[in-house]
Amino acid sequence: MSAEIKNYTFNFGPQHPAAHGVLRLIIEVEGEVIKNIDPHIGLLHRATEKLAESKPFNHNIGYMDRLDYCSMMCNEHGYVMAVEKLLQVAPPKRALYIRTMFDEITRILNHLLVIGSTSLDIGAFTPWFYAFREREILLDCYEAVSGTRMHANYYRPGGVARDLPHSMPQFAPSSWRDEKEIASLNAARKGSLLDYIWAFTEMFPDRLDEYENLLTENRIWKQRTVDIGKISAERAQALGFTGPMLRSTGVAWDLRKDMPYAAYQDIDFDVVVGKTGDCYDRYLVRMEEMRQSTKII
């Protein structure tokens, strides 16, 4: 008796929460390996440009948070810099450093989300909880300066909405596995926001080591990321890739170095690049970028 083996074709999205209602993928798989994808790109239009036409500059900042609700303050940064350029306003040095610090906090928030959710999709449940454990600390910092954990509305043309607080709000305690780290963070929470951020930078490199112990040489992780989604540097540039997606192909393009803004020209850090442009290299680039972000902060 013979059996005919066929590839399986199914729809991913637009109803899937990861597709946000604007993307449908017709996916052909052979076992667990995706052999072909036919993307149907939808439209996500929230009328931001139209809404901005009738509002003062400062009233539009909150819209920028919502354009990418995982990279809130970075979106605000681009907008307020455009307004400053129009008005020929130069922010004070302290504001530039505050912006730089929160840009890097936001970068870590993004990378933790990507690595945690990718781990979950691939089948590794634990890194998801670890990543969101660390995100909670950084979202505390968002809340301390803006009163909210997502749509911060904190940057302003000419600086930021308010200076860094000298005391931390007493948030509900998170659950931590290490009693020494719990004590360190609780002690830092009794001080200023800068004390709290400093305590995070002291403990976070060890947490990154934990992620690497779980994933970097993990056989299943490598089977599902090495040589998967591979793209060349030329193709990445032609498609307009940026960030870790581009740098994973070996292109050392980073606006913080190539077109420096805020306080980046005064800060020492490395541009992280990969070699192969596959899922595994993108993971490695993000891991090292989080170490560099910690160094910058």
N, C-alpha and C positions, 0 to 999 in steps of 0.2 A: 504494500500500500504506500503510495507516494503522497506527499503533502506539498501544496504550492504555497510558497512563502512570498508574501507581498509586503511592501512598505505601507505604513499606516499614515493616513492624512487626517488632520483634525484642525479645528479653529482654536486659536488662542485670542481671546478678546472678541469684540470690544467690551463685553460684559464683565470680563475678569477685572478685579480691582487693580491689578498691576498694569492694566492697559488704559486705565483712566477714561474709558469711553471713547477714545479718539484713535485707537490703533487696533486693527484686526490683522492677525498673522495666520496665513494658511501654512501649516507646518507639516512637512513630510518627514517621518522618522523611521529609522531602521533599528529596532530595539530601543535603546536609550540615546542613540546618536541621531541628531538632527541632520538630515541629508539636504533639505532644501526649505527655504522660507519665501513665501510670496507676500510681501507686506502691502496692506491697504491703509494708507495714512489718512486719518480723519482731521477734523478741525476743532481746535480748542480756542475759542475766541471769547474773552471776557470783557471786551470793549474798553480795555484799560486806556488805550490811546484817546478814545472819544471822551471818556470820563475825565481824563487829565486836561482836556482842552478848557474846561470850565472851572477849574479849581486853582487856587494859589499853589505855588511850588511845594510848600510844606504839607499841604493836604494830600499830595500824591504819594508820599513816601510809603504809606501803609500798603498801597497797591503793589509796590515793588516786592514786599515780603511775600505776597501771594503768587507772584509769577513763578517762583520756585520755592515751595514751602519747606524745602530741606536746606536751602542756602539763603536764609533770610537777609542777614546783615550784609552779605556780599552783594546781593541785588540792590540793597539800599545804597551801598557804596558807589556803584556805577552811576546811579541816578544823581546823588548829591554832588558827585564830581562834575557831572555835566552841567548842573545848575551853577556850581562855583565857577566853571569855565565861562559860562554865559555872563555871570555877574562880576567876573574878575575878583573873586573873593579868595583869600588864602587862609586856610584854617590854622590855628596855633599848633605848635609842635606837639603839645600834650595830646591834643585831639587826634593828630596823625598817628601817634603811638597807640592810643586807645583803639582806633579803627583797625590798625594792623593786628593788634592782639585779638580782637574779636573776629576779624577775618580768618585768622588761623584757628580759633576755637570753632568757627563755623566749618572750616575745612575738615577738622577732625570729626565733627558731627556727621558730615557727609560720608566720609570714608568708613566710619563705624557702621553707618546704615548699610552701605554697599556690601561690606564684608560680612556683616551679620546676616543680611537677607540672602546673599549668595550662598552662604553656608547652609542656611535653612532650606533653600531650594535644592541644594545638592544632597542634603540628607544629614547634615551635621547640626544638631539642635542646640548643643551647648554654646557655641560661639555667639549665637543670636542673643542669648541671655547675657553673656559677658559684655557684648557690644552695647546693649541697651543699659546695662549697669553703669558703664562709663558715660554714656550719653546723659544720664540723669544728672551727673555732677555738672556737666557743661551747661545743661539747660537751667540748672540752678543759677549759673552766672548770667545767662540771658534774663532770667526772672529778676535778679538782683538789680540790674541796671534799667530794665524797661517795665517790670511788673507783669510780663507775660513770657511764656516759654516758647512761643513760636513767632508770631507776627510782632516783632519787637518795636518797629517804628522808632528806632533809637538814633540813627545817624541824622544829621541836619546839615544843610548848606552852611559852611563856616565852622563845622565841628560836630558835636554830638548833643543830644537833648539835655544831658546832665552829666556831672562828673561822676567818677566811680564812687560808690558808697563806702563810707568808713566803717560800716557795720553790716553784717549779713542778716537778712531776715531768717527767722528760725523755721526752716522748712521741715516737713515731716521726714524723719530719718529713713534712709534707704537701708536695704538689707545687704550687708557685706560679709564676706567669708572670713576676712582677716581682722582680728580684734585690734591689732596695732594700727591698721589703716583706718578702721572706724574711729579710733581715738584721735588719730591725726586729723582726719577731716572734721570731726566734731569740734576739736580744739580750734581749727582754722576757721570754722563757721562762726566762732565767737569773736573773731577779729574782723579785719576788713575783707572786702572782696579780693583784693590782691593777695592776702594771706591764703584765702581759699583756693585761688588759682595756682598759687605757688605750691600748695600741698598737692594739688592734682598733678602738676608737672613732675613732682618728686616721685609719685607712685605710678604714673602712667607707663613709663618705659618697661617696668616689670610686667604690667598687664599686657603690653604688646608682645613681650616674650612668651606669655601664656598662650596668646593666639597663635604665635608661630609654632610653639610646641604641639598644638593641636592640629595645625593645618599644613604648614610649609612642606614637611616631608611625609605627610599622610598619604598613603598609597591611593585611597579612593579619591581624595581631593585632587591629586595630581592626574589620575586617570580621567577625571571629568573637567580639568582645566587646561592641561598642557596640550598645545596644538589645537585647542578649541577656539573658534572665533578669531582665527589668525588673520592679521591684516598687515600689508606692507606699509612702509613709511610713505611711499608715493601715493598709494590709495587713500591712506588716512588724510594726507594733506589735500588731495583732490576733493574729498568729501567734507572738508572743513572741520576735521576733528580738532579738539582742544583738550587741555588738561591731561590727566593720566592716560586717557584713551590715545592721545597723540604721543605722549612721552614714552609710552610702553613700546612704541615702534622704533625708538632710538633717536627721535627728534627732540633735541634739548631746547624746546621753545617754552618759555615761562614768562608771562607778562611781568611778574614780580622782578625778574632780572632784565628782560629785554626792553620793557617799557615801564620802569619802576614808578610806583605811585605811593602815596601815604609815606611810611617811614622805611620802606623796603630797601631803598638805596643805602641806608645806614646800618643794615643788619646782615650778618654773615650767615648764610645757609647755602645748601647745595641743591642744584636742580637734579632730580632723580629721573633716570631714563632706564628703559628696558632694552631688549634686543629683538625679540621675536614678534611682539604685538599680539600675543594670544591672551586668553583669560588668565593664565597663570602669571604672566608678566604684569598684567594690569593689577593683579592682587599684590605682587611684590612691590610695584611702584607705590601703590597706596599705603602699604605697610611702612615703607621707608619715608614717605611724605608725612605720615603722622609723627614719626620720630623727628623729622625736620621742623614740623609745626610746633612740637613741644619745645624744641630748642629755641625757636623764634619767640614763643610766648615767654 
